[in-house]
Amino acid sequence: MNAQIGEALVTNPAPGVSSDQFAVSPGNPDRQVFRSESSLPGEHPVLTAMELDELTCSMYYIHNHFRVLLDPEGENGWFAMDVEFKLMGRSATSP
């Protein structure tokens, strides 16, 4: 998953701008692994701990819903989802 604050792009960001990047294991939705942090929000992460937990839970259910449709035989052990969303009303200075 990738997350970014404000109007900054997650895909094709401006030079020097990076987003929060993290992975969640489908076998253990409570396990979140950060790979990098956004260069924009300063000392605050893009998502609060509660938002990250809610997003992780939502991704788990989205993944399982589409897995039945896209990999009905369960043959693709690397099946993954790419979901994009936008949080509105938050600036780089607000937690």
PyMOL commands that set and color helices and strands:
alter all, ss='L'
color gray80, all
select helices_A, chain A and resi 49-70
alter helices_A, ss='H'
color red, helices_A
select strands_A, chain A and resi 2-3+20-25+28-36
alter strands_A, ss='S'
color yellow, strands_A
deselect
rebuild
show_as cartoon
